[in-house]
Amino acid sequence: MFRRLIPLAALLCGCAATPPLASPVQAPAVQPSAASTTAILNDLSERTFRFFWDTANPANGLIPDRYPTPSFSSIAAVGFGLSAYPIGVERGYVTRAQARERVLTTLRFFHNAPQGDAAQGMSGYKGFFYHFLDMKTGARSANSELSTVDTALLLGGVLHVQSWFDGADQQEAEIRRLADAIYKRVDWRWAQNHGAAITHGWSPEHGMLPYDWRGYNEAMLVYVLALGSPTHPVGQDAWAEWTQTYAKSWVSHYGQQYLAFPPMFGHQYSAVWIDFRGIRDPFMAAHGLDYFENGRRASYAQQAYAIANPMDCRGYGPLLWGVTASDGPADALIADGTRQRTFHSYAGRGMGGEATYDDCTIAPTGAAASIAFAPDIAIPAIVDMRSRYGAQIYGPYGFVDAFNLSWHFDHRLANGRAVPGFGWVDTDYLGIDQGPILAMLENYRSDTVWKTMRKNSYLRAGLIKAGFTGGWLDGR
């Protein structure tokens, strides 16, 4: 079953505000040494990198949506993979020459992949790409949609390698040229189906999808890249359209005032490539913070939600938090003692209880990819998940996608593995959850993705047209 985007209105958190907690942080029972923490982060980084390096098709650079279950490619996973390769060079996992070859293979495929409005045999249309592509042929997989947000996530990686591979040799010059052509080909104006708003996507069978991107969620990057395009830019009214619903999402939840989006990935995805520290659009300037600080507050709210634990989930607490989109044990309503629990397979989970699909499933990326926002609570969570649950949830490519300690039901009902005495454990890694772990871990440790993207003229142009000022945009 294909993952489908859930309308924002269906995800808005309905939980009531609670009094601020005295402290969002509770130390683990045994405090690990700095050396052991560094070793854990180093190991997580290299294993997560290896997911992208090992699972990509070396003939076209396409990366699977999930592994080891046989899968189509996710173009968003390819975007995260492209950003993984420079990290791999800087960390010494691969050589620059190896990364350069992989990037060239990937960009050559996307540059030359067939574009058109035919239902089959195409990889994209109007410069956009289908959400899912066949791993071998690169053509549209089944009936997946032409996805604006997944194309933007792909382009995040494309522009990252464009700016990182800055050498004078012929191959690095080709990387920059191909990246430029792929980005400039996207017709953002065509995707404006209802006035200034950008549509979720399109299909040859049904035309434009009925939903448009309006904030606040993971699609901020869509608008920044659409504004920055030198060939098919949207007007500045698009950012006003994007932010017009922000007021509904400005909340006081679990001791934090912030712009809310229940799943943690909505705060993380755009921040993989955009250094939001110190730069503000008009909305954030009026509220006295920036999107980086907003992500930090969202992380604290997620931890406080886990401590409050309104769903009575086994294990939730200061060291086990971060509800986000992920795999899950099953689509089932099951009696659990005196209550009924609704479990989900893949779902856009978020903090807020059943209304936001919280079924006690934790995806490690929820906390781990918040490390750049809130290392004081993310690092203890990473260390504790690894030390406490690692035998079940930590493997050759780092953390598996998700696990659920509250699942203690018939194993025949579950996807993945039902482990007696432990719970449910996913058997897959997902590229769109692996990518933010690796990139945000590296942004925390070295700023490398952010430093590179600050040099990208298209990203800068998009932010300036959106009304961002301050910080590095002003040379500070």
N, C-alpha and C positions, 0 to 999 in steps of 0.2 A: 504494500500500500504506500502510495506517495505521501510524503508530509505535505500538509496544506497549511498555509498561513492563516492564523486565527485573527479575525477582526479585532481591532484594538478595543472596541466597546465590550467584547466578550471577555477581555482580560483585565479590565480595570479592577483594582483591588477594592473590595467592599468591607475590609476589616476596619473596626473602630479604632480611633486613636487611643493609645495607652500612655500612662505617665512615663516620663523618661526614666531609664534605669540608672542606677548609681554609677555603673561602669559597664561598657560594652564588652570588656575583656575579662576572661577568667583563665588563669594560667593552668596548663596541664598539671597533673599530679606530679610528674617527674619532668623537670625543666631540661630539655636537651641542650647539649653544649653548642656553642657557635659553630664548632668544626663539624659536628654531626648534622646540624641544620644545613650548613653549606653543602655537605656531601649529599644530603637528600635532595636539595634543589638542583644540584649538578646532575644527579642521576635522573631526576624527573625531566629536566631539560633535554638531555641526550636521548632518553627513551622516546619522548614525545616527538622530537625531531625525526627519529628513525621511522616513526609511523609514516611520515610523508615521503621520506627517502626510499623506503623499502616497498611501499605499496603502490607507488605511482607506476603507470605503464611507461616503460622507458622509450616506447616508440612514439608516444604523443604527449607525454607529461600528464595525462589525466589521472586524477586521484580518486579513489573510491569514496562513495558516501560513507560506507562502513566497512569494517574488516574484523574478523575473517569471513563473515557471511558474504557470499557472492553478491556483488552490488554493481549498480550503475555508478557513474561518476557524478559528483556534486561540483558544480562550477564554483560554489563558495569555498569548498574544501581546496580547490585548485588555487584560489586566491590566497588562502592561508598558507598553502604549501609554497607558493612563490615567495612569500615573506619568510618562510622557514629557512630557505636555502642560504640567504646572506647570514642569518643567525648561525647556521651550521658552519659557515666559513669562519666567522668571528670567534666561534667557540672551538674551532679545530676539529669538528666532526668530519668535514669533507674539505677538499681543497677548493680554491677559487675556480680553478679550471674545471673541476667536476661540477660545481654549482653552475658555472657558466654554460656548460653543455646541457644540463638539465633545463635551465631556464630557456635557452634558445630552442630546444625541442618543444617546450610548452608554448612559447610565444609564436613559433612558426605554425604550430597546429591552429591556434586561435586566429591568427592572421589569415590563414588560407582556408579555414573551415567554411563549408558552403553556407551561404545566407540566402534566405528566400521565404516566401509565404506558403510553400508546399507543406503538407501535413507530415510527410515522412522524408527522410534523407537529408534534412537540413540540421545544422547545428545552432542556427539563430536567425534573426531577422532584424533589420534596421540597426544593426550594430550590437543589439542585445543577444544574449544566449539563453538557451533553454536551461531550466533549473537542473535537469538531469540529462546526462549524455551517456550513450553506450561506451563502455570502457575501451572497446577495441576500435569501433568505427568512428566514434565521436559524433554520431548523429543523434538526434532527439530520441530519448528513451521513452517508449510507450506514448502516453498522452500528457507528459509533463508540460508545464506552462513556460512561456517565455517570461523570465523573472527579472524585474527591474532591480530588486534588492540583491538578489544573488549575483547579477551582473556587476553591481556596484562593489560587492565583496571581492569578486574576481578582479575588478579593476584596482581595488586597494593594493592587491599584490602586484599587479602589472605596473602600477606607478611606483611602487616601492622598489622593484628591481630596476626600473628605468633610472631612478635617482641613485641607487646604490652602485650599480655597475657603471662607474664613471671613468673607466680606463680608456686609453687612446687606441687600443688594438681593435682590429676589425670586428671581432666577435662582440665585444662590449658595445661598439658603435651600432652593430646590428640589433642588439637588445634594445637600445634606446630608440632606434628607428621603428622597430616592430611595436614596441609599447606605445609609442606616439600614435601610430596608425590605428591600433586597436581602440585606443581611447577616443580619438577624434572621429571615428566612424559611428559612434553611438548617437542616435537621433533622439535626444531627450525631449525635444518639442513634440515629436510624434506620440510620446508616451503621456502627454498631458491630455487626458480624456475628459476631465471635468474642470474647465477653466485652468487655473494655475497649478492644480494638484497633479501629481504624477501617479499613474496607475500602478497597482500591484503587478500587473502583467497582462499577457495576451496569449491567445491560442488561435491557431488557424481554423479550428472548428467553431469557436464561439466569439471570436474577437476580443475586445478589451474585457478584462475581469471587472466585476462590479465595484470593487473596493479601490480606494485611493490611499496613498500614504499621507497621513496627517499625524503630527507628533503627539506624544513623545514615545519613540520606540527605536528599534535597531536601524531604521532607514534614514537616519540623519546623513549618513554618508551618501545616500542617493542624491539628496538635494545639494550637498556641497559639490559633488562631482558634476552634477547637472548645471550648476551655476558657473563652475569653472571651465566648462567646455569652450574651446576657441572656435568650434565649428557649428554646434547645434545647442547653444546655451538656452536655458530657460530664463525668464525675466526675474528680476528681484522680487516681484510679487509672489513668486513660488515659496520663498522662505516665510513670508507672512502667512501664506496658506498653510504651510507646514506647522507653524507655531500657534495658529489660531485656537487650537484646542488645548494648549498648555495649561490654561487656567483650571481646567477640570482635573488635571493631573497633579497640581500643586497641593500637597497634602501634609498633614502632621501624623506620621505613623511611627509607633514604637520609639518615641523619643527623638525623632528626626523630622525636620521640615525640609522637603525636597520635592523635586519633580519625579513622580513615581512611575514605574513600569514594573509590574509584578515579577516577571521572569528576569533573572539577573543578566541574561545575555543581552537584553535591550540596552543596558548601561555599558556593556563591554565591547560590542562589535565595532562601532565607529571609533571608539577610543583605542583600538588596536593600532590604527594608523594616524589618528589625529591627536596631537599633544594639546589637550584642552587646558593645560595649566596656565592660568593668568590671562587667557583670552576669553572674551565675553561677547555674546550677541546682545541685542537690546533687552530681551526678556531676562537673561541671567544678570545683566548689569543692574536691572531694576530690583532684582532680588538679592543682590550683594554677594553672589558667588559665581563660580564657573562650572562647566560640565564635569570637570575632574572632581571638584569638591562634591558635586551632586552624586557622582559615582561612589565617592567615599561614604557619603551619608546613606546611600542605598545599601552599601555593604553592611554598615552598622545596623540599619533597620532589619536587614535579613538575619543578622546574628541575633538581634533582640527578639525577632519573631520566633526563631528556633528555640530560644530560651523560654519564651512564654509558652510555646508548643500547644497551641489551641487544638490541634488535631490529635494530641496525645500520641505522637509518633515515637516509636522506640529509637533511642539514641540521639534525638534532636537535642541541641544544647549549644554552649559557647564554642565547642570544638567541632560540631557537626551542623553545618548550616549551608545555605546557598541553594535555594530552589530555583530551577531554571528548566528550559526545554530539554527534554532528554527521552531516552528509552525508558520503558517501565515494564512491570511484571506481566500485566494482562489487562484486557478490557473486561472487567467483571465487578459485580456488586456482591460482596461477600459479608456474611455475618461474622463479626469479630467480637465475641463476648456480648456485651450489652449494646453494641452499636453496629451499624452497617457501614462498611468501608467501600467506597468506589475507587477501584484501581484502574489505571490506564496503561496502554502500551506506549507508543510515542505520543507525547503531548507537550503543549507549551506551558509547562508547569510554572507557577509563580507563588510567592507568599500571599496568604490570604484565605487559606482553607479550600473547601471543595469548590467554591465559586471560581477559583483560579487553578483548579486541577492539582492541588497539593494532595498527593496520596501517600506521603511519607517516603517518596523516592528522592534520593540525593544524587545529583551528578557532581562529581568532584570539581568539574570546571566552574561550578557556581561560586565556590570560594577561591579556588586556585587562580582563576583568571581575574580575580579582584585584588591580586597581590600588589599591583601597581597603585591601586586606590588606597588600600588599607592593609599594609603588610603586617601591622601589629596584630590583626585578627586573622588574616589569611594564612600567614606562615604557620602559626600554631595549628590551624585546621589541617593544612597540608601534612605537617609532621605527624599529627595524631591519626589522621586517616591512614597514613602509610604504616605507622608503628602498630596501631590497634587492629586494623582491618586488612593490612597489606597482603596477607596470605591468600585472601579471597579476591581482592579488588585491584591488585597491582601486578602487572605482567610485563611482557617484553616491550610494550609501547607505553608504559606508565599506567595511569589509572584507566580501568575500563570505563565505559560511558556512564554507568549508573548502578546503584544498588539500593535495596530497600530492606531495612532491618525489621520492619513490621510485617513482612510477608511470612506467614507460617502455615500456609494452606497447601492443598493438594498440588504436588509438583506438576501434575499433568495439566493443570490450568495455566501454567506460567510459560512465557518465553524465557530464553536464557536458562539460568540454573537456579533451582530452588535448593538451598543448602540447609539441611536440618540443623537447628540450633543457631543458625546465623541469619537467614532470610533469603532474599532474592538477589542474584548477581547477574549483571549483563555479561554476555559472552563477546560483545562487540566493542570496538573503539569507533567513534564517529569523528570524521574530519572536522566538522564545524565546531566540535567541542574541544578537540585536540589543539586546533589552531590558536584560539585565544589563550590557552594555558601557556603554550610556548612563547608567543609574542609578548604577552603581558608580563610573564616572568622575566623576559629579557628587557622589556621597558623598565621594570623595577630595578634590575641590576645594572643596566648600562645605558638606558634611554635609546638604544640603537635604532629601533624602528622609528621612533618619534624624531630623533635627530635627522635621520635620512629624509623623512617625509616633510620636515620643515623646509627643506631645500626645493621641494617640488613646486614648480610655478603654477601648475594647474590646481593643486590643493590650496595653495595660498590665495589664488584668484577667487576660488569658490568661497572660501571663508570670508574674504573681504567683501564680496558681493552680498553675502548673507548678513553683513553688518557686524562681523567680529572685529574687535579692536583690542589693543593692549598686548602685553607680554612680548613673545617672540615675533608676533606680527608687526610690532612697532620697533623691532630691533632691540628689545630689552631682554 
